[in-house]
Structures are given as structure tokens and as C-alpha cells.
Amino acid sequence: MTETLFGGPSLPPAYPERAAWGTAQKLRAWQTEAMEKYFSAGPRDFLAVATPGAGKTTFALHVATQLIARGTINRITIVTPTDHLKRQWADAAARVGISIDPNFKNADGRHGKGFIGVAVTYAQVASKPLLHRAKTEAARTLVIMDEIHHGGDALSWGDGIREAFDPAARRLALTGTPFRSDTAPIPFVDYVEDGDGIRRSKADYTYGYGEALKDHVVRPVMFMAYSGQMRWRTSAGEEMAATLGAPVTKDITSQAWRTALNPAGEWIPAVLAAADKRLTEVRRAVPDAGGLVIATDHDDARAYAGQLKKITGESPTVILSDDAKASDKIDTFSAGEKRWMVAVRMVSEGVDVPRLAVGVYATSTATPLFFAQAIGRFVRARKRGETASVFLPSVPNLMELANQLELERDHALDRPDKDPDGFIDDAEMEEANREEKASDTLEKFKFEALESQASFDKVLFDGGEFGTGGEIGSDDELDFLGIPGLLDADQVGVLLRQRQAAQQTRRRGKGASAPEPEPEDAAVVDHRMLMDLRHELAKNVSAWSARSGMPHGMVHSELRRICGGPAVAQANEPQLHQRLKKLQDWFLGRK
């Protein structure tokens, strides 16, 4: 093996054979195949799409070592979405003998002595495109654009990248999610019209999650979905109630979802506690396994961190975008054995923390792009058999995204007449969450989350759904939380089916399989009376919770255990009256 002029080993003329498990020095089969395709064509532009966790960085850096050894290029510019990823790329490059300066600033003019190139952000390039163009023209430059879809984040970004890197000798674009929620074109990406007349991005090489899962390159992901009863007051002053995930309008779904994520409610603490139980189970087999909570904003992140400290007795690592030490905190967490990290968006894309195995999707961000990026933080496999578990609200669009984890998407420049997915996008969620200041002044109200209770809904895995629901802390929930942390994908599927069968057997034993028949001459249900009864029950539950110290959700569960019947949203008038009567007995000391 020869030495490169930058002090590291070059690849042999024949590419390495398929890597055996645990031999990081050899390339994976897909990386070898992609390199063969790259060097057989010798293209100026190449777009590689590979699922998060598959090893895009390794592929790109091995391409770079070959281009250097062949004299094709003598300078490298790596473009990333964030400052943290600049350091991550520089560290990875150093391991293959390439010196990259991640601390280069536009004001420096030139990178430090001894470096073959720099790592910069898309924003950095867009602010001084002519500077980067001059550097690109001054040498035979390879430009590696990580998560290239960010090239369309802003008009100035796209224009800046085109201006800066148009003279490049080679451009290698990488992404794990080649689609965007908008129609902004991505620089240096080819678009081809499909049969429906829609122009879609065309990758030169694609390696999807399904393929990576079969190759044991990524972890199988179980999605633990949680439902529950939500109650809130709208900006018009109207009190509303809904079951999270029930078939209702987008507006009600978004408000129920917002209520669930409210740190002051009981849904979030219950789900965090369940996720921590799952993490404890995983750590039996994977002692350093960690968890990540993805929050909507800084306030929620801090509040969730406080709740996790109460649950675990350990202060989690909190990553906020305005924290100058955020990158160091991520590195420290990645190298340690701490249980939990809480972040907003900074850890949602590209950041490599391989020990993350349990996640809580506690954010209202709903686009397929963000969801795929977030789930990508948990799928990187270190050894065969590691699994990932992600806890999320049981809302229709997230369930759809979870079931379509293996779906490969391309970026479309044209919109079909009708959105086939029916997702609630970020703009709609923000609109539902926003407090209209003008109308607030007139109505003297604002959105207020009043009450939230959690219940276990189901597990989603490999396109299937398992479990028939259950109360928090029930055997129906614990069966799934207790699944071992080291299993192959096939073993996960078998075990999930076994757990579901056991749950159904228990329910049949309790006589819960057959619903009560409706009388043929049933009277018309008075929905106003039902709503009044639900509100009265909620107030009494709150009062008993304050007196007894028992959480709201536990009070409701105990009432259902004693009185029978379904959850509050499905309970009829006699069932609600029975629960109110039981509460009255408790207040009077009659158990």
C-alpha cells in the first residue's frame, strides 16, 4: 500500500471486498459498488443518496483519497449544514489521512498551512460566494456537499453555491433525504420528468433503508405510539376535547397534538417515563445505550429535561442552538454513558451519536424530510442485533411516516394537483399554534392546554401494527417496553406478533373482545350533555388529584378499573355518571 502525500494510506487498486461485521477498515458492499460506478464514469457531478447511518461520509472520503492519489484534485472543500458537522467531517477525514480545516472563517482568506482544504457551512458560502469561487478556481478542487438538499433552503444559498462551485473540477453531492417540502431546485442536481409530467431529482447511486436493513448496516426501528385524552381551550374561548389520533379535522389534530406536547400536562411525563423504562431494558444488552428527546423549542426542551431528571435522578444533556458549547456537549455525550440528551433541531440531522437507541419525538414538526432526518439519528448500527425504539404521538401523519420508513422519495420540482399524502406540514402546524394577536385583543383569550393523559396505543414495525392499546403501566404496555435490546429484524417481528397474541388472549379472558350490543331503539345521544359530563368529570378528577396527590391519568385509570367502560371520549352517559358517583364517594371517604 502506498502513502499519500498527506500522510495517510491510499486505497489499493482493487477495492476491498465486502466488509465483515466489526471491520471498519473495509468498505461496505454498497460503498464499493458506488465507488466502482463513480470511477467507471468519471463524472464531474455525482449525487449519492444513502439512508442515514449507512456511511456516506466514509464513501465520500474514500472517493477523495482516490482522486488525490490519481492527481485529479489537489484541494477539497466540504460544505455542511452546521458548524458541528464541520468538525465531524474534519475528524473523519483525519482518520483516512486527509487534513481538513473546520475552523476556517471567511475573514481568514486562506486556510491554515498543512491543510488540503476546508469544511464550511452553506450559510458561510452564501455570505461570500466570490471568495469561495476564487479558492475553487485556484486549484483542482473537489467539492463535497453534505446533505445537498440544504442548497435550496434559501435563494441566496442556492445562488451562492452555484456561484462559488461552478468552476470545481469535481462535485460530489450527498444526502440521506433527497426530497424537500418545497419546490426550490437543489444546485448541481439533475431533474428528470416522470410519466406524470413532474420533474424529480435523479440520483447517480441510491442505497435505501430497506436494503441497508437487509444488509444489517442499520438498526430496525420500532415506533412506540401513544394516544390519550386531550382537553384545551381555543383562542375563541371554547373548551375542546379529543382523543389523540382520532379521525378528526387537521385543525383539531394539531391542537390535540399541541396539548399532548405541553410540558405542564401528564402526557409528556408518562411517555418520557415509558421511554426511560425502554432504555433501561435496552441497556441490559447495550450498556452505553442513550436516549434523545427532540423538542419543538428551547422552553419545551428545558422543561422536558427537568422532567427527565425527576424520572431518572440524572440531569440530561441539553442541546440548544444558541449555546456556544453545544458542539462540545454533543461530543461529550457521544463519548460517555449518560442516559439522556434533549435537543431542539441541532441533533436532528447528520450529527453522529452512534449509541443513541431510544428516541422521543416530542416535536410538532411534521414534514417527511424532518421526520426522516430525526429517525436517522437512531438507526446507525454498531454491531449486529442492535434495535432502535422511537416514542411518538399517535397522530395520523406521523403513523403514516413511520409506516413508510422504507419508502424512497425524490425531490419534486412540480406539485401534483392534490397532495396524496395528506400530511400536516410545518406551515399548517405553526398556523394552528400561533396566537393571533389582533384577535386575542378582541376575544381576550388565547390557546390553553388544559389537560392531557397518555395511554399506550400500539407498536409500528416493518409496515405492520402490533398491540391493541393499554393503560400506562399495564401488562399490555410493559410487554412491548420489555422487548430485548439485541434482536435481528426478523426476531423483532416474531416477538411483536407473540406479544400481540398474548395481549389478545388476556383481553378475551377478561371478556373484552365483544362490544356491548346497541339496543335497536336507542335514543338519540345528547352530545351537549356528554360534553358537560366530561367537563364535570375532568374538574372533579383535577380536584381529587390535588387532594390525593394521584396524577390525573392514574385517577382516570382507577375509575375505569372500578367502574368499567371505555376511555372518557368514548364513555356514554351512564358510565360518566357512574364515575362521578365514585369520585363523590371518595370525597366523602366512602371507598
C-alpha positions as CSV (number, residue, x, y, z in Angstrom):
1,M,0.0,0.0,0.0
2,T,1.3,3.4,-0.9
3,E,1.3,6.6,1.2
4,T,-0.5,9.7,0.1
5,L,1.3,13.0,0.2
6,F,-0.9,13.9,3.1
7,G,0.4,11.2,5.4
8,G,-2.4,8.6,5.1
9,P,-2.7,5.3,3.3
10,S,-4.3,5.3,-0.2
11,L,-6.7,2.6,-1.3
12,P,-5.2,-0.3,-3.2
13,P,-6.0,-0.5,-7.0
14,A,-8.6,-3.3,-6.3
15,Y,-11.3,-2.1,-4.0
16,P,-11.7,-4.0,-0.7
17,E,-14.1,-6.9,-0.6
18,R,-17.3,-6.7,1.4
19,A,-16.7,-5.8,5.0
20,A,-17.2,-8.4,7.6
21,W,-19.0,-7.3,10.8
22,G,-16.9,-5.2,13.0
23,T,-14.1,-4.5,10.4
24,A,-14.5,-0.8,9.9
25,Q,-11.3,-0.6,7.8
26,K,-13.0,-2.3,4.9
27,L,-15.8,-0.8,2.7
28,R,-19.3,-2.0,2.9
29,A,-20.7,-3.6,-0.2
30,W,-22.8,-0.5,-1.2
31,Q,-19.8,1.8,-0.8
32,T,-17.7,-0.4,-3.0
33,E,-20.4,-0.6,-5.6
34,A,-20.9,3.2,-5.6
35,M,-17.2,3.8,-5.9
36,E,-17.0,1.4,-8.9
37,K,-19.8,3.3,-10.5
38,Y,-18.2,6.6,-9.8
39,F,-14.8,5.8,-11.2
40,S,-16.1,3.9,-14.2
41,A,-18.0,7.1,-15.3
42,G,-15.6,9.7,-14.0
43,P,-18.3,12.3,-13.7
44,R,-17.9,16.0,-12.8
45,D,-21.1,15.8,-10.8
46,F,-22.3,12.8,-8.8
47,L,-25.3,12.5,-6.4
48,A,-25.2,9.7,-3.9
49,V,-28.4,9.0,-1.9
50,A,-27.8,6.7,1.1
51,T,-30.0,6.2,4.1
52,P,-28.9,7.9,7.3
53,G,-26.4,5.8,9.1
54,A,-25.2,3.9,6.0
55,G,-21.8,5.5,5.8
56,K,-22.0,8.4,3.3
57,T,-19.0,10.1,4.9
58,T,-16.8,7.1,4.5
59,F,-17.8,6.7,0.9
60,A,-17.1,10.3,0.1
61,L,-13.7,10.4,1.8
62,H,-12.5,7.2,0.1
63,V,-13.5,8.8,-3.2
64,A,-11.4,11.8,-2.2
65,T,-8.4,9.7,-1.4
66,Q,-8.5,8.1,-4.8
67,L,-8.9,11.4,-6.6
68,I,-5.9,12.8,-4.7
69,A,-3.8,9.7,-5.5
70,R,-4.7,9.9,-9.2
71,G,-3.8,13.6,-9.3
72,T,-7.3,14.5,-10.3
73,I,-7.7,17.0,-7.5
74,N,-5.4,18.8,-5.1
75,R,-7.9,20.7,-2.9
76,I,-11.1,19.8,-1.1
77,T,-14.0,21.9,0.1
78,I,-16.6,20.2,2.3
79,V,-19.9,22.0,2.7
80,T,-22.2,21.1,5.7
81,P,-25.4,22.4,7.2
82,T,-24.0,23.1,10.7
83,D,-20.8,24.1,12.5
84,H,-20.8,20.8,14.4
85,L,-20.8,18.8,11.2
86,K,-17.7,20.7,10.0
87,R,-15.8,19.3,13.0
88,Q,-17.3,15.8,12.5
89,W,-16.2,15.8,8.8
90,A,-12.7,17.0,9.7
91,D,-12.3,14.3,12.3
92,A,-13.4,11.6,9.9
93,A,-11.1,13.0,7.2
94,A,-8.1,12.8,9.5
95,R,-8.8,9.1,10.1
96,V,-8.1,8.5,6.4
97,G,-5.1,10.8,6.2
98,I,-6.8,13.9,4.9
99,S,-6.2,17.2,6.8
100,I,-9.3,19.4,6.7
101,D,-9.6,22.8,8.5
102,P,-13.0,23.1,10.1
103,N,-12.2,26.4,11.8
104,F,-11.7,28.4,8.5
105,K,-13.6,31.7,8.5
106,N,-14.3,33.9,5.5
107,A,-12.3,36.7,7.0
108,D,-9.2,34.4,7.1
109,G,-8.9,34.5,3.3
110,R,-6.9,31.2,3.2
111,H,-6.9,28.1,5.2
112,G,-4.1,27.1,7.6
113,K,-0.8,25.7,6.5
114,G,-0.7,21.9,6.2
115,F,-4.4,21.5,5.3
116,I,-5.5,20.3,1.9
117,G,-8.9,22.0,2.3
118,V,-11.6,23.4,4.5
119,A,-15.0,22.5,5.9
120,V,-17.6,25.3,5.7
121,T,-21.3,25.7,6.1
122,Y,-23.8,26.5,3.3
123,A,-24.5,29.9,5.0
124,Q,-20.8,30.6,5.1
125,V,-20.5,30.1,1.4
126,A,-23.6,32.1,0.6
127,S,-22.3,35.1,2.5
128,K,-19.1,35.3,0.4
129,P,-19.6,33.3,-2.7
130,L,-16.9,35.1,-4.7
131,L,-14.3,34.4,-2.1
132,H,-15.1,30.7,-2.3
133,R,-15.2,30.8,-6.1
134,A,-11.7,32.3,-6.2
135,K,-10.4,29.5,-3.9
136,T,-12.2,26.9,-6.1
137,E,-10.6,28.3,-9.3
138,A,-7.1,28.5,-7.7
139,A,-6.8,24.7,-7.6
140,R,-8.2,21.4,-8.9
141,T,-11.0,21.3,-6.3
142,L,-13.3,18.6,-5.2
143,V,-16.4,20.0,-3.5
144,I,-18.3,17.5,-1.2
145,M,-21.7,18.9,-0.4
146,D,-23.2,17.1,2.6
147,E,-27.0,17.0,2.8
148,I,-27.2,18.7,-0.5
149,H,-30.9,19.4,-0.2
150,H,-30.0,22.3,2.1
151,G,-28.8,24.0,-1.1
152,G,-32.4,25.0,-1.6
153,D,-33.0,26.3,1.9
154,A,-32.8,29.9,0.7
155,L,-32.5,31.6,-2.6
156,S,-29.2,33.2,-1.6
157,W,-27.9,29.8,-0.5
158,G,-28.6,28.2,-3.9
159,D,-27.3,31.2,-5.8
160,G,-24.2,31.3,-3.6
161,I,-23.3,27.6,-4.1
162,R,-23.7,27.8,-7.8
163,E,-21.5,30.9,-8.0
164,A,-18.9,29.5,-5.7
165,F,-18.5,26.0,-7.0
166,D,-19.3,26.3,-10.7
167,P,-15.6,26.1,-11.5
168,A,-15.0,23.0,-9.4
169,A,-13.1,20.1,-11.0
170,R,-15.4,17.6,-9.3
171,R,-18.6,17.9,-7.2
172,L,-19.8,15.1,-5.0
173,A,-23.3,15.6,-3.6
174,L,-24.6,13.5,-0.7
175,T,-27.9,13.2,1.1
176,G,-29.9,10.7,3.1
177,T,-33.1,12.6,2.3
178,P,-33.1,13.8,-1.3
179,F,-36.5,15.4,-1.0
180,R,-37.7,18.8,0.2
181,S,-41.1,20.1,1.4
182,D,-40.9,22.9,-1.1
183,T,-40.1,23.2,-4.9
184,A,-36.8,25.1,-4.6
185,P,-34.4,23.5,-7.0
186,I,-31.2,22.0,-5.5
187,P,-28.0,23.1,-7.1
188,F,-26.0,20.6,-9.2
189,V,-28.8,18.1,-9.1
190,D,-30.4,16.7,-12.3
191,Y,-34.1,16.6,-12.6
192,V,-36.0,14.2,-15.0
193,E,-39.7,14.4,-15.9
194,D,-41.7,11.4,-14.9
195,G,-44.7,9.9,-16.5
196,D,-47.0,12.4,-14.8
197,G,-45.0,15.4,-16.1
198,I,-43.4,16.1,-12.7
199,R,-39.7,16.8,-12.6
200,R,-38.0,14.7,-10.0
201,S,-34.4,14.5,-8.8
202,K,-32.2,11.8,-10.3
203,A,-29.6,10.2,-8.2
204,D,-26.5,8.5,-9.6
205,Y,-26.5,5.9,-6.8
206,T,-29.2,5.1,-4.3
207,Y,-29.0,2.9,-1.2
208,G,-32.2,2.9,0.7
209,Y,-33.2,2.0,4.3
210,G,-34.8,-1.3,3.2
211,E,-31.6,-2.5,1.5
212,A,-29.4,-1.3,4.5
213,L,-31.7,-3.2,6.9
214,K,-31.3,-6.4,5.0
215,D,-27.5,-5.9,4.9
216,H,-27.6,-5.3,8.7
217,V,-26.0,-1.9,8.1
218,V,-28.8,-0.1,10.0
219,R,-30.9,-0.9,13.0
220,P,-34.6,-2.0,12.8
221,V,-36.8,0.7,14.3
222,M,-39.9,0.1,16.5
223,F,-42.2,3.0,16.8
224,M,-44.0,3.1,20.2
225,A,-47.2,5.1,19.6
226,Y,-49.0,6.7,22.5
227,S,-52.6,8.1,22.4
228,G,-54.7,9.6,25.2
229,Q,-57.3,12.1,26.2
230,M,-56.6,15.8,25.4
231,R,-58.6,18.9,26.6
232,W,-57.8,22.5,25.6
233,R,-59.3,26.0,25.3
234,T,-59.3,27.5,21.9
235,S,-58.4,31.2,21.1
236,A,-62.2,31.7,20.9
237,G,-62.6,30.6,24.5
238,E,-64.3,27.3,23.6
239,E,-63.3,24.2,25.5
240,M,-62.5,21.2,23.3
241,A,-61.7,17.6,24.0
242,A,-60.4,14.8,21.7
243,T,-58.6,11.5,21.7
244,L,-55.1,11.9,20.3
245,G,-55.1,10.2,16.9
246,A,-58.8,10.0,16.5
247,P,-60.2,10.6,13.0
248,V,-60.9,14.4,13.3
249,T,-60.0,17.5,11.3
250,K,-56.5,18.6,10.8
251,D,-57.1,21.7,13.0
252,I,-58.3,19.5,15.9
253,T,-55.5,17.0,15.4
254,S,-52.9,19.8,15.5
255,Q,-54.4,21.3,18.7
256,A,-54.7,17.9,20.4
257,W,-51.1,17.2,19.4
258,R,-50.0,20.6,20.8
259,T,-51.8,19.8,24.0
260,A,-50.0,16.4,24.3
261,L,-46.6,18.1,24.0
262,N,-47.4,20.7,26.7
263,P,-44.8,20.2,29.5
264,A,-47.4,21.0,32.1
265,G,-49.7,18.1,31.1
266,E,-49.4,14.4,32.0
267,W,-48.9,13.0,28.5
268,I,-45.2,14.0,28.2
269,P,-44.1,12.8,31.7
270,A,-45.9,9.5,31.1
271,V,-44.2,9.0,27.7
272,L,-40.8,10.0,29.0
273,A,-41.1,7.6,31.9
274,A,-42.1,4.8,29.4
275,A,-39.2,5.7,27.1
276,D,-36.8,5.5,30.1
277,K,-38.1,2.1,31.0
278,R,-37.4,1.0,27.5
279,L,-33.9,2.5,27.7
280,T,-33.3,0.5,30.9
281,E,-34.3,-2.7,29.1
282,V,-32.0,-1.9,26.1
283,R,-29.1,-1.1,28.4
284,R,-29.2,-4.7,29.8
285,A,-27.7,-5.8,26.5
286,V,-26.2,-2.5,25.3
287,P,-24.8,-0.9,28.5
288,D,-23.9,2.5,26.9
289,A,-27.2,2.9,25.0
290,G,-28.5,6.5,25.1
291,G,-31.8,8.3,24.5
292,L,-32.7,11.6,22.7
293,V,-35.7,13.7,23.1
294,I,-36.4,16.0,20.1
295,A,-38.3,19.1,21.3
296,T,-40.2,21.8,19.5
297,D,-38.4,24.8,21.1
298,H,-36.0,25.8,23.8
299,D,-38.6,26.2,26.6
300,D,-40.0,22.8,26.0
301,A,-36.5,21.3,25.8
302,R,-35.6,22.7,29.3
303,A,-39.0,21.6,30.7
304,Y,-38.6,18.0,29.4
305,A,-35.0,17.9,30.8
306,G,-36.4,18.8,34.2
307,Q,-39.0,16.0,34.0
308,L,-36.3,13.5,32.9
309,K,-34.2,14.5,35.9
310,K,-37.2,13.7,38.2
311,I,-37.7,10.3,36.5
312,T,-34.0,9.2,36.4
313,G,-32.3,11.2,39.1
314,E,-29.7,12.3,36.5
315,S,-29.6,15.7,34.7
316,P,-29.7,15.1,30.9
317,T,-27.5,16.9,28.4
318,V,-29.5,19.8,26.9
319,I,-28.5,21.0,23.4
320,L,-29.8,24.4,22.4
321,S,-28.9,26.1,19.1
322,D,-27.8,29.3,20.7
323,D,-25.4,27.5,23.1
324,A,-21.7,28.1,22.1
325,K,-20.8,24.9,23.8
326,A,-23.4,22.8,22.1
327,S,-20.9,21.0,19.8
328,D,-18.7,20.1,22.7
329,K,-21.7,18.8,24.7
330,I,-22.7,16.5,21.8
331,D,-19.2,15.1,21.6
332,T,-19.0,14.6,25.4
333,F,-22.4,12.8,25.4
334,S,-21.4,10.7,22.4
335,A,-18.3,9.5,24.1
336,G,-19.9,8.9,27.5
337,E,-22.6,6.8,29.1
338,K,-25.1,9.3,30.2
339,R,-28.7,8.2,29.7
340,W,-30.5,11.2,28.0
341,M,-29.9,14.1,25.7
342,V,-32.6,16.7,25.0
343,A,-32.4,18.9,21.9
344,V,-34.4,21.1,19.5
345,R,-33.2,20.8,15.9
346,M,-29.4,20.7,16.2
347,V,-29.2,16.9,16.6
348,S,-31.9,16.1,14.1
349,E,-29.6,15.8,11.0
350,G,-26.2,14.4,10.3
351,V,-24.9,14.5,13.9
352,D,-23.3,11.2,14.6
353,V,-24.0,9.8,18.1
354,P,-24.0,6.0,17.4
355,R,-25.1,5.0,20.9
356,L,-28.5,6.6,20.5
357,A,-31.0,3.8,20.7
358,V,-34.2,5.3,22.2
359,G,-35.9,8.4,21.0
360,V,-38.9,10.6,21.9
361,Y,-40.4,12.5,19.0
362,A,-41.8,15.4,21.1
363,T,-42.0,18.0,18.4
364,S,-44.8,19.4,16.3
365,T,-42.5,19.4,13.2
366,A,-44.3,17.1,10.7
367,T,-42.7,17.2,7.3
368,P,-41.4,13.9,5.8
369,L,-38.0,15.5,5.5
370,F,-37.6,16.4,9.1
371,F,-39.1,13.1,10.3
372,A,-36.6,11.1,8.2
373,Q,-33.7,13.1,9.4
374,A,-34.8,12.7,13.0
375,I,-35.2,9.0,12.8
376,G,-31.8,8.8,11.1
377,R,-30.2,9.7,14.5
378,F,-31.2,6.2,15.9
379,V,-30.6,3.8,13.0
380,R,-26.8,3.7,12.9
381,A,-25.8,0.1,13.8
382,R,-22.5,-0.6,15.7
383,K,-23.0,-4.3,16.0
384,R,-25.5,-6.8,14.6
385,G,-28.7,-7.1,16.6
386,E,-29.0,-3.5,18.0
387,T,-32.5,-2.2,17.7
388,A,-33.9,1.3,17.9
389,S,-37.2,2.4,19.6
390,V,-38.8,5.8,18.9
391,F,-41.8,7.0,21.0
392,L,-44.2,9.4,19.3
393,P,-47.7,10.8,19.5
394,S,-50.3,8.6,17.8
395,V,-51.4,11.1,15.1
396,P,-52.2,10.0,11.6
397,N,-49.5,11.7,9.6
398,L,-46.7,10.5,12.0
399,M,-48.2,7.0,11.8
400,E,-48.1,7.2,8.0
401,L,-44.4,8.4,8.0
402,A,-43.5,5.6,10.4
403,N,-45.1,3.0,8.2
404,Q,-43.3,4.4,5.2
405,L,-39.8,4.4,6.7
406,E,-38.6,2.3,3.8
407,L,-40.2,4.4,1.1
408,E,-37.7,6.1,-1.2
409,R,-38.6,9.6,-2.2
410,D,-37.1,12.0,-4.7
411,H,-37.3,15.8,-4.7
412,A,-40.1,17.0,-7.0
413,L,-39.9,20.5,-8.6
414,D,-43.6,20.4,-9.7
415,R,-46.6,19.9,-7.4
416,P,-49.4,17.4,-8.3
417,D,-52.8,18.9,-8.2
418,K,-53.6,17.1,-5.0
419,D,-51.3,16.2,-2.1
420,P,-51.6,12.4,-2.0
421,D,-50.1,12.1,1.5
422,G,-52.4,14.5,3.3
423,F,-49.7,15.4,5.8
424,I,-50.0,18.3,8.2
425,D,-47.0,20.4,7.1
426,D,-45.0,22.8,9.3
427,A,-46.8,25.8,8.0
428,E,-50.2,24.4,9.0
429,M,-48.9,23.4,12.4
430,E,-47.4,26.8,13.0
431,E,-50.7,28.4,11.9
432,A,-52.6,26.2,14.4
433,N,-50.1,27.0,17.1
434,R,-49.8,30.7,16.5
435,E,-51.6,33.2,18.8
436,E,-53.3,35.8,16.7
437,K,-52.5,39.0,18.5
438,A,-55.2,41.0,16.8
439,S,-58.0,38.5,17.5
440,D,-56.6,37.9,21.0
441,T,-57.2,41.6,21.8
442,L,-60.8,41.3,20.8
443,E,-61.5,37.9,22.3
444,K,-59.4,38.2,25.4
445,F,-58.5,34.5,25.1
446,K,-55.5,32.5,23.8
447,F,-55.0,28.8,23.3
448,E,-54.6,27.0,26.6
449,A,-53.8,23.3,27.1
450,L,-56.0,22.2,30.0
451,E,-55.4,18.5,30.5
452,S,-53.6,15.6,28.8
453,Q,-53.5,11.9,29.7
454,A,-51.5,9.3,28.0
455,S,-52.3,5.7,27.1
456,F,-50.3,3.1,25.1
457,D,-51.7,2.7,21.6
458,K,-49.6,0.3,19.5
459,V,-46.2,-0.5,18.1
460,L,-45.4,0.1,14.4
461,F,-42.7,-2.0,12.8
462,D,-41.9,-3.0,9.2
463,G,-45.2,-1.6,7.9
464,G,-47.3,-3.6,10.5
465,E,-49.1,-2.6,13.7
466,F,-49.0,-4.6,16.9
467,G,-50.9,-4.3,20.2
468,T,-54.4,-3.3,21.0
469,G,-53.7,-0.5,23.4
470,G,-53.4,-0.3,27.1
471,E,-53.2,1.9,30.2
472,I,-49.9,3.3,31.3
473,G,-48.1,0.7,33.5
474,S,-50.4,-2.1,32.3
475,D,-49.1,-5.5,31.2
476,D,-50.3,-4.6,27.7
477,E,-47.7,-1.7,27.7
478,L,-44.9,-3.4,29.6
479,D,-44.9,-6.4,27.3
480,F,-43.7,-4.2,24.5
481,L,-41.4,-2.0,26.6
482,G,-39.7,-5.1,27.8
483,I,-38.6,-6.4,24.4
484,P,-34.9,-7.3,24.4
485,G,-32.5,-4.7,23.1
486,L,-30.4,-7.1,20.9
487,L,-32.6,-8.7,18.2
488,D,-32.4,-9.0,14.4
489,A,-35.2,-7.5,12.4
490,D,-36.8,-11.0,11.8
491,Q,-36.7,-11.7,15.6
492,V,-38.3,-8.3,16.4
493,G,-41.2,-9.2,14.1
494,V,-41.7,-12.6,15.6
495,L,-41.6,-11.3,19.2
496,L,-44.0,-8.5,18.4
497,R,-46.5,-11.0,17.0
498,Q,-46.1,-13.1,20.1
499,R,-46.7,-10.2,22.4
500,Q,-49.8,-9.1,20.5
501,A,-51.2,-12.7,20.6
502,A,-50.7,-12.7,24.4
503,Q,-52.4,-9.4,24.8
504,Q,-55.4,-10.6,22.8
505,T,-55.6,-13.7,24.8
506,R,-55.7,-11.7,28.1
507,R,-58.4,-9.5,26.7
508,R,-60.5,-12.4,25.7
509,G,-60.1,-13.8,29.1
510,K,-61.5,-10.6,30.6
511,G,-64.4,-10.7,28.2
512,A,-63.3,-7.5,26.4
513,S,-63.4,-8.9,22.9
514,A,-67.1,-8.4,22.2
515,P,-68.6,-4.9,22.5
516,E,-71.9,-4.4,24.2
517,P,-74.8,-4.6,21.6
518,E,-76.6,-1.4,21.0
519,P,-80.4,-1.5,21.6
520,E,-82.3,-1.2,18.4
521,D,-84.5,1.6,19.7
522,A,-81.6,3.5,21.3
523,A,-82.4,7.2,21.9
524,V,-80.5,10.0,20.1
525,V,-77.4,10.8,22.1
526,D,-77.3,14.3,23.6
527,H,-73.8,15.4,22.7
528,R,-74.1,18.6,24.7
529,M,-74.9,16.7,27.8
530,L,-72.0,14.3,27.2
531,M,-69.6,17.2,26.8
532,D,-70.9,18.8,30.1
533,L,-70.4,15.5,31.9
534,R,-66.9,15.1,30.6
535,H,-66.0,18.6,31.7
536,E,-67.6,18.0,35.1
537,L,-65.7,14.7,35.4
538,A,-62.4,16.4,34.4
539,K,-62.9,19.1,37.1
540,N,-63.6,16.5,39.8
541,V,-60.6,14.4,38.7
542,S,-58.4,17.5,39.0
543,A,-59.8,18.3,42.4
544,W,-59.2,14.7,43.6
545,S,-55.7,14.7,42.1
546,A,-54.9,17.9,44.1
547,R,-56.2,16.3,47.3
548,S,-54.7,12.9,46.9
549,G,-51.5,13.6,45.0
550,M,-52.5,11.0,42.5
551,P,-51.8,12.1,38.9
552,H,-54.8,12.8,36.7
553,G,-54.1,9.9,34.4
554,M,-53.9,7.4,37.3
555,V,-57.3,8.7,38.7
556,H,-58.9,8.1,35.3
557,S,-57.3,4.6,35.1
558,E,-58.6,3.7,38.6
559,L,-62.1,4.9,37.8
560,R,-62.1,2.8,34.6
561,R,-60.8,-0.2,36.5
562,I,-63.5,0.1,39.2
563,C,-66.5,1.2,37.0
564,G,-65.6,-0.4,33.7
565,G,-66.2,1.1,30.3
566,P,-64.0,2.8,27.7
567,A,-61.9,5.9,27.8
568,V,-63.7,9.2,28.6
569,A,-64.1,10.3,25.0
570,Q,-66.0,7.0,24.2
571,A,-67.9,6.7,27.5
572,N,-71.7,7.0,27.4
573,E,-73.9,9.0,29.9
574,P,-74.5,6.2,32.5
575,Q,-70.7,5.4,32.5
576,L,-69.8,9.0,33.1
577,H,-72.4,9.3,35.9
578,Q,-71.0,6.2,37.5
579,R,-67.5,7.6,37.6
580,L,-68.8,10.9,39.0
581,K,-70.6,9.0,41.7
582,K,-67.5,7.0,42.6
583,L,-65.5,10.3,42.9
584,Q,-68.2,11.7,45.2
585,D,-67.8,8.5,47.4
586,W,-64.0,9.2,47.5
587,F,-64.5,12.8,48.6
588,L,-66.9,11.6,51.3
589,G,-64.5,9.0,52.5
590,R,-66.5,6.1,51.1
591,K,-64.2,3.7,49.3
